[in-house]
Amino acid sequence: MTQSSSKLSSKQLPDLKPLFWAGFCFWTSLASLLPTLPLYIRDIGGNGHQVGFVMGAFAIGLLGSRAWVGHLADERSRKVVLLLGMGVAAIAPVGYALFENIWILGAFRAFHGISIAAFGTAYSALVVDLSPSDRRGRVMGVMSLVQPLGVALGPAIGGLMQAQMGYIQLFVMSALLAMVGFICTIGVYDPMAVKSDGVKPEPNPIPPPLEQSVWQIVWSPRLRIPTIVMLLVGLAFGLIASYVPLYMGETVSNLNAGVFYTAAAIASFSLRMSVGKASDRLGRGVFITFGLVCYLLAMVVLWQAQSEFSFIGAGLLEGCGGGILIPMMATLMADRSQAFERGRVFSLCMGGFDMGIAIAGPAFGILATEGRYGQLFGVGGICVGVGLVLFLTCSSQSLRSSFAFALGRGRDVYALEDIRV
């Protein structure tokens, strides 16, 4: 058995276009349902509590399948998990179209949650597998554009389709988009896939062995702080996703809540490519710090928001934070993991973000019930502030090295040389 560095030249880099378009189709299909599915549940007789039940069921499938799909991506192949995620994204909208029972819709919504766990985990891991280590940030920045593109276009397409043709046609369109993505996924190259003779290359056993549990991996010093930071940011994002429209409706009723999310999407899209490229030269830490600062400022502005300008500004700040933080944190986790464990690392570490989104509403919903939205976002700001302090002080082996790394003055001592067989 021979071992070689994972650094690839640009001529050796496989064609990433099929993977990019698969990701675009996936996120557009998913996002096309966001503004209309709650209306559909209401229009078939569901009350507010039932709308919350069906929409919240998504987190059950998402969180429940994270560990399993991560292990499958490492042990079998990334491509199998990509196809699984895309297949689920194609089937679930058909279930919405066929059934009007609230409990059945909740079951299909939970099933739909598996799609993000599978596709998101395998997509990120595969992008890293196919990236030259000295250009990883740049490639991750470009390939992460599929999410803001899909999330920006999907709701507009879905809303137009529903208004012009109806719910059933919208669900069919969402399923067809996912099927197009499934076809694109078939053409994706997966260097970790099982060979035609049925023998998979033996992974490099150091560090750590494949048999190590996901919790041992995630709670290791190299990954513990990124996971906790993503959980805290997920709490803030969950509050933004759930309560900004209600807050805007009470504060500036003449401004459509979609303007906030559009501003965020534009800011996120604008930064990802340039930040990823710069991080290859300046390091990931300084950009993660800046992303957390942007998120913190967004929550502070929302805490005090009283005008259209403040909400638009908060949207721009949140978009800057997300556009920098999410791809940079994913790249950091890639730097700190080996290829044979990367599926599990992404599934659990990025799962911290999903967990934060899932528990934000139940954890802080009492403030929303009392109409204290400003205080709600103040709490979100505290969460992000704690995450910022943790990253500044605990992201490396000592307080001094943590500050140096987080401020772009030192190297990442936990970064691993990605060894391939």
LUMSE-59599 format. One record per residue (C-alpha): residue number from 1; residue in one letter; z negated, x, y negated. Coordinates in Angstrom, 1 decimal. Layout:
N
+-----+---------+--------+--------+--------+
| num | residuo |      z |      x |      y |
+-----+---------+--------+--------+--------+
| NUM |       a |      Z |      X |      Y |
...
+-----+---------+--------+--------+--------+
This chain:
421
+-----+---------+--------+--------+--------+
| num | residuo |      z |      x |      y |
+-----+---------+--------+--------+--------+
|   1 |       m |    0.0 |    0.0 |    0.0 |
|   2 |       t |    1.0 |    1.3 |   -3.4 |
|   3 |       q |   -0.4 |    0.3 |   -6.8 |
|   4 |       s |    1.4 |    0.4 |  -10.1 |
|   5 |       s |    0.7 |   -0.6 |  -13.6 |
|   6 |       s |    1.6 |   -4.1 |  -14.8 |
|   7 |       k |    3.3 |   -2.8 |  -17.9 |
|   8 |       l |    6.9 |   -4.1 |  -18.0 |
|   9 |       s |    9.7 |   -3.0 |  -20.2 |
|  10 |       s |   11.5 |   -5.7 |  -22.2 |
|  11 |       k |   14.5 |   -5.3 |  -19.8 |
|  12 |       q |   12.2 |   -6.0 |  -16.8 |
|  13 |       l |   10.7 |   -9.1 |  -18.4 |
|  14 |       p |   11.8 |  -12.2 |  -16.5 |
|  15 |       d |   13.5 |  -15.1 |  -18.4 |
|  16 |       l |   10.7 |  -17.3 |  -19.8 |
|  17 |       k |   13.0 |  -20.1 |  -21.1 |
|  18 |       p |   12.5 |  -22.4 |  -18.0 |
|  19 |       l |    8.7 |  -22.0 |  -18.4 |
|  20 |       f |    8.9 |  -22.7 |  -22.1 |
|  21 |       w |   10.9 |  -25.9 |  -21.8 |
|  22 |       a |    8.7 |  -27.0 |  -18.9 |
|  23 |       g |    5.7 |  -26.7 |  -21.2 |
|  24 |       f |    7.4 |  -28.5 |  -24.0 |
|  25 |       c |    8.4 |  -31.4 |  -21.8 |
|  26 |       f |    4.8 |  -31.5 |  -20.4 |
|  27 |       w |    3.0 |  -31.7 |  -23.7 |
|  28 |       t |    5.6 |  -34.1 |  -25.3 |
|  29 |       s |    5.2 |  -36.4 |  -22.3 |
|  30 |       l |    1.4 |  -36.3 |  -22.5 |
|  31 |       a |    1.2 |  -36.7 |  -26.3 |
|  32 |       s |    3.7 |  -39.6 |  -26.4 |
|  33 |       l |    1.0 |  -41.8 |  -24.9 |
|  34 |       l |   -1.9 |  -40.8 |  -27.2 |
|  35 |       p |   -1.4 |  -43.3 |  -30.1 |
|  36 |       t |   -0.2 |  -46.2 |  -27.9 |
|  37 |       l |   -2.2 |  -46.2 |  -24.7 |
|  38 |       p |   -5.4 |  -47.5 |  -26.4 |
|  39 |       l |   -3.3 |  -50.3 |  -28.0 |
|  40 |       y |   -1.9 |  -51.2 |  -24.6 |
|  41 |       i |   -5.4 |  -51.5 |  -23.1 |
|  42 |       r |   -6.4 |  -53.7 |  -26.0 |
|  43 |       d |   -3.3 |  -55.9 |  -25.8 |
|  44 |       i |   -3.8 |  -56.6 |  -22.1 |
|  45 |       g |   -7.3 |  -57.9 |  -22.8 |
|  46 |       g |   -9.5 |  -54.8 |  -22.9 |
|  47 |       n |  -12.4 |  -54.6 |  -25.3 |
|  48 |       g |  -13.6 |  -51.6 |  -27.2 |
|  49 |       h |  -15.9 |  -50.5 |  -24.4 |
|  50 |       q |  -13.0 |  -50.8 |  -21.8 |
|  51 |       v |  -10.7 |  -48.8 |  -24.1 |
|  52 |       g |  -13.3 |  -46.0 |  -24.2 |
|  53 |       f |  -13.7 |  -46.2 |  -20.4 |
|  54 |       v |  -10.0 |  -45.8 |  -19.6 |
|  55 |       m |   -9.4 |  -43.1 |  -22.2 |
|  56 |       g |  -12.5 |  -41.2 |  -21.2 |
|  57 |       a |  -11.6 |  -41.3 |  -17.5 |
|  58 |       f |   -9.1 |  -38.6 |  -18.3 |
|  59 |       a |  -11.9 |  -36.1 |  -18.5 |
|  60 |       i |  -13.1 |  -36.9 |  -15.0 |
|  61 |       g |   -9.9 |  -35.7 |  -13.4 |
|  62 |       l |   -9.5 |  -32.8 |  -15.8 |
|  63 |       l |  -13.0 |  -31.4 |  -15.3 |
|  64 |       g |  -13.3 |  -32.3 |  -11.6 |
|  65 |       s |  -10.1 |  -30.4 |  -10.6 |
|  66 |       r |  -10.5 |  -27.3 |  -12.8 |
|  67 |       a |  -12.1 |  -25.0 |  -10.2 |
|  68 |       w |   -9.9 |  -26.2 |   -7.4 |
|  69 |       v |   -6.6 |  -25.7 |   -9.2 |
|  70 |       g |   -7.7 |  -22.3 |  -10.4 |
|  71 |       h |   -8.5 |  -21.2 |   -6.9 |
|  72 |       l |   -5.1 |  -22.6 |   -5.7 |
|  73 |       a |   -3.3 |  -20.7 |   -8.4 |
|  74 |       d |   -4.8 |  -17.4 |   -7.3 |
|  75 |       e |   -4.7 |  -18.0 |   -3.5 |
|  76 |       r |   -1.3 |  -19.7 |   -3.2 |
|  77 |       s |    0.9 |  -19.4 |   -6.3 |
|  78 |       r |    1.0 |  -20.3 |  -10.0 |
|  79 |       k |    4.3 |  -22.2 |   -9.4 |
|  80 |       v |    2.8 |  -24.5 |   -6.9 |
|  81 |       v |    0.1 |  -25.5 |   -9.4 |
|  82 |       l |    2.7 |  -25.9 |  -12.1 |
|  83 |       l |    4.7 |  -28.3 |  -10.0 |
|  84 |       l |    1.5 |  -30.2 |   -9.1 |
|  85 |       g |    0.6 |  -30.6 |  -12.8 |
|  86 |       m |    4.1 |  -31.7 |  -13.7 |
|  87 |       g |    4.3 |  -34.1 |  -10.7 |
|  88 |       v |    1.0 |  -35.8 |  -11.7 |
|  89 |       a |    2.3 |  -36.1 |  -15.3 |
|  90 |       a |    5.4 |  -37.9 |  -14.0 |
|  91 |       i |    3.5 |  -40.3 |  -11.6 |
|  92 |       a |    0.6 |  -41.4 |  -13.8 |
|  93 |       p |    2.7 |  -43.3 |  -16.5 |
|  94 |       v |    4.4 |  -45.3 |  -13.7 |
|  95 |       g |    0.9 |  -46.4 |  -12.7 |
|  96 |       y |    0.2 |  -47.6 |  -16.3 |
|  97 |       a |    3.4 |  -49.6 |  -16.2 |
|  98 |       l |    2.7 |  -51.2 |  -12.9 |
|  99 |       f |   -0.9 |  -52.3 |  -13.2 |
| 100 |       e |   -2.9 |  -54.1 |  -15.9 |
| 101 |       n |   -6.2 |  -54.1 |  -14.2 |
| 102 |       i |   -8.7 |  -52.0 |  -16.2 |
| 103 |       w |  -10.3 |  -50.3 |  -13.2 |
| 104 |       i |   -6.9 |  -49.3 |  -11.8 |
| 105 |       l |   -5.8 |  -48.0 |  -15.2 |
| 106 |       g |   -9.0 |  -46.0 |  -15.3 |
| 107 |       a |   -8.2 |  -44.5 |  -11.9 |
| 108 |       f |   -4.7 |  -43.6 |  -13.0 |
| 109 |       r |   -6.1 |  -42.1 |  -16.2 |
| 110 |       a |   -8.5 |  -39.9 |  -14.2 |
| 111 |       f |   -5.5 |  -38.9 |  -12.0 |
| 112 |       h |   -3.6 |  -38.0 |  -15.1 |
| 113 |       g |   -6.3 |  -35.6 |  -16.1 |
| 114 |       i |   -5.5 |  -33.4 |  -13.2 |
| 115 |       s |   -2.1 |  -32.7 |  -14.9 |
| 116 |       i |   -3.7 |  -30.7 |  -17.7 |
| 117 |       a |   -6.1 |  -28.8 |  -15.4 |
| 118 |       a |   -3.2 |  -27.8 |  -13.2 |
| 119 |       f |   -0.4 |  -27.2 |  -15.6 |
| 120 |       g |   -2.5 |  -25.7 |  -18.3 |
| 121 |       t |   -4.2 |  -23.2 |  -16.0 |
| 122 |       a |   -1.1 |  -22.1 |  -14.2 |
| 123 |       y |    1.0 |  -21.9 |  -17.3 |
| 124 |       s |   -1.4 |  -19.6 |  -19.1 |
| 125 |       a |   -1.9 |  -17.4 |  -16.0 |
| 126 |       l |    1.9 |  -17.2 |  -15.4 |
| 127 |       v |    2.7 |  -16.3 |  -19.0 |
| 128 |       v |    0.2 |  -13.4 |  -18.7 |
| 129 |       d |    1.6 |  -12.3 |  -15.3 |
| 130 |       l |    5.1 |  -12.1 |  -16.9 |
| 131 |       s |    4.0 |  -10.3 |  -20.1 |
| 132 |       p |    4.1 |   -6.6 |  -20.8 |
| 133 |       s |    0.4 |   -5.6 |  -21.4 |
| 134 |       d |    1.3 |   -3.9 |  -24.7 |
| 135 |       r |    3.1 |   -7.1 |  -25.9 |
| 136 |       r |    0.8 |   -9.7 |  -24.4 |
| 137 |       g |   -0.5 |  -11.2 |  -27.6 |
| 138 |       r |    3.1 |  -11.6 |  -29.0 |
| 139 |       v |    4.3 |  -13.3 |  -25.8 |
| 140 |       m |    1.2 |  -15.5 |  -25.6 |
| 141 |       g |    1.7 |  -16.5 |  -29.2 |
| 142 |       v |    5.3 |  -17.5 |  -28.7 |
| 143 |       m |    4.7 |  -19.3 |  -25.4 |
| 144 |       s |    1.7 |  -21.2 |  -26.8 |
| 145 |       l |    4.0 |  -22.9 |  -29.3 |
| 146 |       v |    4.9 |  -25.5 |  -26.7 |
| 147 |       q |    1.6 |  -27.3 |  -27.3 |
| 148 |       p |    1.7 |  -27.9 |  -31.1 |
| 149 |       l |    5.4 |  -28.7 |  -30.8 |
| 150 |       g |    4.8 |  -31.3 |  -28.1 |
| 151 |       v |    1.7 |  -32.7 |  -29.7 |
| 152 |       a |    3.5 |  -33.0 |  -33.1 |
| 153 |       l |    6.6 |  -34.7 |  -31.7 |
| 154 |       g |    5.1 |  -36.7 |  -28.8 |
| 155 |       p |    3.1 |  -39.3 |  -30.8 |
| 156 |       a |    6.1 |  -39.9 |  -33.2 |
| 157 |       i |    8.5 |  -40.4 |  -30.3 |
| 158 |       g |    6.0 |  -42.6 |  -28.4 |
| 159 |       g |    5.2 |  -44.7 |  -31.4 |
| 160 |       l |    8.8 |  -45.3 |  -32.2 |
| 161 |       m |    9.7 |  -46.1 |  -28.6 |
| 162 |       q |    6.8 |  -48.6 |  -28.3 |
| 163 |       a |    7.7 |  -50.3 |  -31.6 |
| 164 |       q |   11.4 |  -50.6 |  -30.7 |
| 165 |       m |   11.3 |  -51.3 |  -27.0 |
| 166 |       g |    7.8 |  -52.0 |  -25.7 |
| 167 |       y |    5.1 |  -50.4 |  -23.6 |
| 168 |       i |    6.9 |  -50.3 |  -20.3 |
| 169 |       q |    9.9 |  -48.5 |  -21.7 |
| 170 |       l |    7.5 |  -46.0 |  -23.3 |
| 171 |       f |    5.8 |  -45.3 |  -20.0 |
| 172 |       v |    9.1 |  -44.8 |  -18.3 |
| 173 |       m |   10.2 |  -42.4 |  -21.0 |
| 174 |       s |    7.0 |  -40.4 |  -20.6 |
| 175 |       a |    7.6 |  -40.2 |  -16.8 |
| 176 |       l |   11.2 |  -39.1 |  -17.3 |
| 177 |       l |   10.2 |  -36.4 |  -19.7 |
| 178 |       a |    7.8 |  -35.0 |  -17.1 |
| 179 |       m |   10.5 |  -35.2 |  -14.5 |
| 180 |       v |   12.8 |  -33.1 |  -16.7 |
| 181 |       g |    9.9 |  -30.6 |  -17.0 |
| 182 |       f |    9.5 |  -30.7 |  -13.2 |
| 183 |       i |   13.2 |  -29.7 |  -12.8 |
| 184 |       c |   12.7 |  -26.8 |  -15.4 |
| 185 |       t |    9.6 |  -25.7 |  -13.4 |
| 186 |       i |   11.7 |  -25.2 |  -10.3 |
| 187 |       g |   13.6 |  -22.4 |  -12.0 |
| 188 |       v |   10.4 |  -20.6 |  -13.1 |
| 189 |       y |    9.9 |  -17.1 |  -11.6 |
| 190 |       d |    6.4 |  -16.5 |  -10.1 |
| 191 |       p |    5.6 |  -12.9 |   -9.2 |
| 192 |       m |    2.4 |  -14.0 |   -7.4 |
| 193 |       a |    4.2 |  -16.4 |   -5.0 |
| 194 |       v |    4.1 |  -15.9 |   -1.3 |
| 195 |       k |    7.0 |  -13.9 |    0.0 |
| 196 |       s |    9.7 |  -15.4 |    2.2 |
| 197 |       d |    8.2 |  -13.8 |    5.3 |
| 198 |       g |    4.9 |  -15.7 |    4.6 |
| 199 |       v |    2.9 |  -12.5 |    3.7 |
| 200 |       k |    1.3 |  -12.3 |    0.3 |
| 201 |       p |    0.6 |   -8.9 |   -1.1 |
| 202 |       e |   -3.1 |   -7.8 |   -0.7 |
| 203 |       p |   -4.9 |   -8.0 |   -4.0 |
| 204 |       n |   -6.6 |   -5.0 |   -5.5 |
| 205 |       p |  -10.2 |   -5.4 |   -4.5 |
| 206 |       i |  -11.8 |   -3.7 |   -7.5 |
| 207 |       p |  -13.0 |   -5.5 |   -9.7 |
| 208 |       p |  -14.1 |   -8.1 |   -8.4 |
| 209 |       p |  -13.3 |   -9.3 |   -4.9 |
| 210 |       l |  -11.3 |  -12.5 |   -4.4 |
| 211 |       e |  -14.3 |  -13.9 |   -2.5 |
| 212 |       q |  -16.5 |  -13.8 |   -5.5 |
| 213 |       s |  -17.3 |  -17.4 |   -6.7 |
| 214 |       v |  -15.8 |  -18.8 |   -9.9 |
| 215 |       w |  -19.3 |  -19.0 |  -11.4 |
| 216 |       q |  -20.0 |  -15.4 |  -10.7 |
| 217 |       i |  -16.7 |  -14.5 |  -12.4 |
| 218 |       v |  -17.2 |  -16.7 |  -15.4 |
| 219 |       w |  -20.8 |  -15.7 |  -15.9 |
| 220 |       s |  -20.1 |  -12.0 |  -15.9 |
| 221 |       p |  -20.7 |  -10.2 |  -19.2 |
| 222 |       r |  -16.9 |   -9.9 |  -19.9 |
| 223 |       l |  -16.3 |  -13.7 |  -19.8 |
| 224 |       r |  -19.7 |  -15.3 |  -20.5 |
| 225 |       i |  -19.5 |  -15.3 |  -24.3 |
| 226 |       p |  -15.9 |  -16.4 |  -24.5 |
| 227 |       t |  -16.7 |  -19.4 |  -22.3 |
| 228 |       i |  -19.7 |  -20.4 |  -24.3 |
| 229 |       v |  -17.8 |  -20.0 |  -27.6 |
| 230 |       m |  -15.0 |  -22.3 |  -26.2 |
| 231 |       l |  -17.6 |  -24.9 |  -25.2 |
| 232 |       l |  -19.0 |  -24.9 |  -28.7 |
| 233 |       v |  -15.6 |  -25.2 |  -30.4 |
| 234 |       g |  -14.7 |  -27.9 |  -27.9 |
| 235 |       l |  -17.7 |  -29.9 |  -29.1 |
| 236 |       a |  -16.3 |  -29.7 |  -32.7 |
| 237 |       f |  -12.8 |  -30.5 |  -31.7 |
| 238 |       g |  -14.0 |  -33.5 |  -29.7 |
| 239 |       l |  -15.7 |  -34.9 |  -32.8 |
| 240 |       i |  -12.5 |  -34.3 |  -34.8 |
| 241 |       a |  -10.3 |  -36.0 |  -32.2 |
| 242 |       s |  -12.6 |  -39.0 |  -31.8 |
| 243 |       y |  -14.0 |  -39.7 |  -35.3 |
| 244 |       v |  -11.6 |  -38.4 |  -38.0 |
| 245 |       p |   -9.5 |  -41.7 |  -38.1 |
| 246 |       l |  -12.7 |  -43.8 |  -38.4 |
| 247 |       y |  -14.1 |  -41.5 |  -41.1 |
| 248 |       m |  -10.9 |  -41.5 |  -43.1 |
| 249 |       g |  -10.7 |  -45.3 |  -42.8 |
| 250 |       e |  -14.1 |  -45.7 |  -44.4 |
| 251 |       t |  -13.6 |  -43.0 |  -47.0 |
| 252 |       v |   -9.9 |  -43.0 |  -48.1 |
| 253 |       s |   -8.4 |  -46.1 |  -46.6 |
| 254 |       n |   -5.1 |  -45.6 |  -48.3 |
| 255 |       l |   -4.4 |  -42.4 |  -46.3 |
| 256 |       n |   -3.0 |  -42.6 |  -42.8 |
| 257 |       a |   -5.1 |  -40.6 |  -40.3 |
| 258 |       g |   -1.9 |  -39.2 |  -38.9 |
| 259 |       v |   -1.6 |  -37.0 |  -42.0 |
| 260 |       f |   -4.6 |  -35.0 |  -40.9 |
| 261 |       y |   -3.2 |  -34.3 |  -37.5 |
| 262 |       t |    0.3 |  -33.5 |  -38.9 |
| 263 |       a |   -1.3 |  -31.0 |  -41.3 |
| 264 |       a |   -3.2 |  -29.4 |  -38.4 |
| 265 |       a |   -0.1 |  -29.2 |  -36.2 |
| 266 |       i |    2.0 |  -27.6 |  -39.0 |
| 267 |       a |   -0.7 |  -25.0 |  -39.7 |
| 268 |       s |   -1.2 |  -24.3 |  -36.0 |
| 269 |       f |    2.5 |  -23.9 |  -35.3 |
| 270 |       s |    3.0 |  -21.6 |  -38.4 |
| 271 |       l |    0.5 |  -19.0 |  -37.3 |
| 272 |       r |    0.7 |  -18.6 |  -33.6 |
| 273 |       m |    3.7 |  -16.2 |  -33.3 |
| 274 |       s |    2.7 |  -13.8 |  -36.1 |
| 275 |       v |   -1.0 |  -13.7 |  -35.1 |
| 276 |       g |   -0.1 |  -12.9 |  -31.5 |
| 277 |       k |    2.1 |  -10.0 |  -32.5 |
| 278 |       a |   -0.4 |   -8.6 |  -34.9 |
| 279 |       s |   -3.2 |   -8.8 |  -32.2 |
| 280 |       d |   -1.3 |   -6.3 |  -30.0 |
| 281 |       r |   -1.8 |   -3.8 |  -32.8 |
| 282 |       l |   -5.1 |   -4.8 |  -34.4 |
| 283 |       g |   -7.0 |   -6.2 |  -31.4 |
| 284 |       r |   -8.0 |   -9.7 |  -30.4 |
| 285 |       g |  -11.5 |   -9.7 |  -31.9 |
| 286 |       v |  -10.8 |   -9.9 |  -35.6 |
| 287 |       f |   -8.4 |  -12.8 |  -35.1 |
| 288 |       i |  -10.9 |  -14.7 |  -32.9 |
| 289 |       t |  -13.5 |  -14.2 |  -35.7 |
| 290 |       f |  -11.1 |  -15.5 |  -38.3 |
| 291 |       g |  -10.2 |  -18.5 |  -36.2 |
| 292 |       l |  -13.9 |  -19.4 |  -35.9 |
| 293 |       v |  -14.3 |  -19.0 |  -39.6 |
| 294 |       c |  -11.4 |  -21.4 |  -40.2 |
| 295 |       y |  -12.9 |  -23.9 |  -37.8 |
| 296 |       l |  -16.3 |  -23.6 |  -39.5 |
| 297 |       l |  -14.7 |  -24.2 |  -42.9 |
| 298 |       a |  -12.9 |  -27.3 |  -41.6 |
| 299 |       m |  -16.1 |  -28.8 |  -40.4 |
| 300 |       v |  -17.8 |  -28.1 |  -43.7 |
| 301 |       v |  -15.0 |  -29.7 |  -45.7 |
| 302 |       l |  -15.1 |  -32.7 |  -43.4 |
| 303 |       w |  -18.9 |  -32.9 |  -43.8 |
| 304 |       q |  -18.4 |  -33.3 |  -47.6 |
| 305 |       a |  -15.0 |  -35.0 |  -47.6 |
| 306 |       q |  -14.5 |  -37.7 |  -50.2 |
| 307 |       s |  -10.8 |  -37.5 |  -51.1 |
| 308 |       e |   -7.3 |  -37.4 |  -49.7 |
| 309 |       f |   -7.0 |  -33.7 |  -50.6 |
| 310 |       s |  -10.2 |  -32.8 |  -48.8 |
| 311 |       f |   -9.0 |  -34.4 |  -45.5 |
| 312 |       i |   -5.6 |  -32.8 |  -45.7 |
| 313 |       g |   -7.3 |  -29.4 |  -46.5 |
| 314 |       a |   -9.6 |  -29.9 |  -43.5 |
| 315 |       g |   -6.6 |  -30.6 |  -41.3 |
| 316 |       l |   -4.9 |  -27.4 |  -42.5 |
| 317 |       l |   -8.1 |  -25.4 |  -41.8 |
| 318 |       e |   -8.5 |  -27.0 |  -38.4 |
| 319 |       g |   -4.9 |  -26.2 |  -37.5 |
| 320 |       c |   -5.3 |  -22.6 |  -38.6 |
| 321 |       g |   -8.5 |  -22.3 |  -36.5 |
| 322 |       g |   -6.9 |  -23.8 |  -33.4 |
| 323 |       g |   -3.6 |  -21.9 |  -33.9 |
| 324 |       i |   -5.4 |  -18.6 |  -34.0 |
| 325 |       l |   -8.4 |  -19.2 |  -31.8 |
| 326 |       i |   -7.0 |  -20.9 |  -28.7 |
| 327 |       p |   -4.1 |  -18.4 |  -27.9 |
| 328 |       m |   -6.2 |  -15.4 |  -28.9 |
| 329 |       m |   -9.1 |  -16.5 |  -26.7 |
| 330 |       a |   -6.7 |  -17.0 |  -23.8 |
| 331 |       t |   -5.2 |  -13.5 |  -24.4 |
| 332 |       l |   -8.7 |  -12.0 |  -24.5 |
| 333 |       m |   -9.5 |  -13.6 |  -21.1 |
| 334 |       a |   -6.2 |  -12.2 |  -19.8 |
| 335 |       d |   -7.2 |   -8.8 |  -21.1 |
| 336 |       r |  -10.5 |   -9.1 |  -19.3 |
| 337 |       s |   -9.2 |  -10.3 |  -15.9 |
| 338 |       q |   -7.1 |   -9.1 |  -13.0 |
| 339 |       a |   -4.0 |  -10.9 |  -11.8 |
| 340 |       f |   -5.5 |  -12.0 |   -8.5 |
| 341 |       e |   -8.4 |  -13.8 |  -10.3 |
| 342 |       r |   -6.6 |  -15.0 |  -13.4 |
| 343 |       g |   -6.1 |  -18.6 |  -12.3 |
| 344 |       r |   -9.8 |  -19.1 |  -11.7 |
| 345 |       v |  -10.7 |  -17.3 |  -15.0 |
| 346 |       f |   -8.4 |  -19.6 |  -17.1 |
| 347 |       s |   -9.5 |  -22.7 |  -15.2 |
| 348 |       l |  -13.2 |  -22.2 |  -15.9 |
| 349 |       c |  -13.3 |  -20.3 |  -19.2 |
| 350 |       m |  -10.8 |  -22.6 |  -20.9 |
| 351 |       g |  -12.5 |  -25.5 |  -19.1 |
| 352 |       g |  -15.5 |  -24.8 |  -21.4 |
| 353 |       f |  -13.3 |  -26.2 |  -24.2 |
| 354 |       d |  -12.5 |  -29.3 |  -22.2 |
| 355 |       m |  -16.2 |  -29.8 |  -21.3 |
| 356 |       g |  -17.0 |  -29.7 |  -25.0 |
| 357 |       i |  -14.4 |  -32.4 |  -25.8 |
| 358 |       a |  -15.7 |  -34.6 |  -23.0 |
| 359 |       i |  -19.3 |  -34.5 |  -24.0 |
| 360 |       a |  -18.9 |  -34.6 |  -27.8 |
| 361 |       g |  -18.8 |  -38.4 |  -28.0 |
| 362 |       p |  -21.7 |  -39.2 |  -25.7 |
| 363 |       a |  -23.8 |  -36.4 |  -27.1 |
| 364 |       f |  -23.4 |  -37.2 |  -30.8 |
| 365 |       g |  -22.2 |  -40.8 |  -30.7 |
| 366 |       i |  -25.4 |  -42.2 |  -32.1 |
| 367 |       l |  -24.5 |  -40.8 |  -35.5 |
| 368 |       a |  -21.1 |  -42.5 |  -35.3 |
| 369 |       t |  -22.7 |  -45.8 |  -34.3 |
| 370 |       e |  -24.8 |  -45.6 |  -37.5 |
| 371 |       g |  -21.7 |  -44.7 |  -39.6 |
| 372 |       r |  -23.0 |  -41.3 |  -40.5 |
| 373 |       y |  -19.7 |  -39.5 |  -40.0 |
| 374 |       g |  -20.4 |  -36.8 |  -42.6 |
| 375 |       q |  -23.6 |  -35.7 |  -40.7 |
| 376 |       l |  -21.6 |  -35.8 |  -37.5 |
| 377 |       f |  -19.2 |  -33.2 |  -38.7 |
| 378 |       g |  -22.2 |  -31.2 |  -40.1 |
| 379 |       v |  -23.5 |  -31.0 |  -36.5 |
| 380 |       g |  -20.0 |  -29.9 |  -35.4 |
| 381 |       g |  -20.2 |  -27.1 |  -38.1 |
| 382 |       i |  -23.5 |  -26.0 |  -36.7 |
| 383 |       c |  -21.9 |  -25.7 |  -33.2 |
| 384 |       v |  -19.1 |  -23.6 |  -34.5 |
| 385 |       g |  -21.5 |  -21.5 |  -36.5 |
| 386 |       v |  -23.5 |  -20.7 |  -33.4 |
| 387 |       g |  -20.3 |  -19.8 |  -31.6 |
| 388 |       l |  -19.4 |  -17.4 |  -34.5 |
| 389 |       v |  -22.8 |  -15.7 |  -34.5 |
| 390 |       l |  -22.6 |  -15.3 |  -30.7 |
| 391 |       f |  -19.2 |  -13.7 |  -30.9 |
| 392 |       l |  -20.2 |  -11.4 |  -33.7 |
| 393 |       t |  -23.3 |  -10.2 |  -31.9 |
| 394 |       c |  -22.7 |  -10.5 |  -28.1 |
| 395 |       s |  -19.0 |  -10.1 |  -27.5 |
| 396 |       s |  -19.4 |   -6.5 |  -26.3 |
| 397 |       q |  -22.0 |   -4.3 |  -24.6 |
| 398 |       s |  -24.2 |   -3.9 |  -27.6 |
| 399 |       l |  -24.8 |   -5.3 |  -31.0 |
| 400 |       r |  -23.0 |   -2.5 |  -32.7 |
| 401 |       s |  -20.0 |   -2.5 |  -30.5 |
| 402 |       s |  -19.9 |   -6.4 |  -30.7 |
| 403 |       f |  -19.7 |   -6.3 |  -34.5 |
| 404 |       a |  -17.1 |   -3.5 |  -34.3 |
| 405 |       f |  -14.9 |   -5.4 |  -31.9 |
| 406 |       a |  -15.3 |   -8.8 |  -33.7 |
| 407 |       l |  -14.3 |   -7.2 |  -37.0 |
| 408 |       g |  -11.4 |   -5.2 |  -35.7 |
| 409 |       r |  -13.1 |   -1.9 |  -36.0 |
| 410 |       g |  -13.5 |   -1.2 |  -32.3 |
| 411 |       r |  -11.8 |   -1.6 |  -28.9 |
| 412 |       d |  -12.6 |   -4.2 |  -26.3 |
| 413 |       v |  -14.8 |   -2.3 |  -23.8 |
| 414 |       y |  -14.4 |   -5.1 |  -21.2 |
| 415 |       a |  -10.6 |   -5.0 |  -21.2 |
| 416 |       l |   -9.2 |   -4.2 |  -17.7 |
| 417 |       e |   -6.1 |   -2.4 |  -16.7 |
| 418 |       d |   -4.1 |   -5.0 |  -14.8 |
| 419 |       i |   -3.3 |   -3.4 |  -11.4 |
| 420 |       r |   -0.6 |   -5.0 |   -9.3 |
| 421 |       v |    0.3 |   -4.3 |   -5.7 |
+-----+---------+--------+--------+--------+
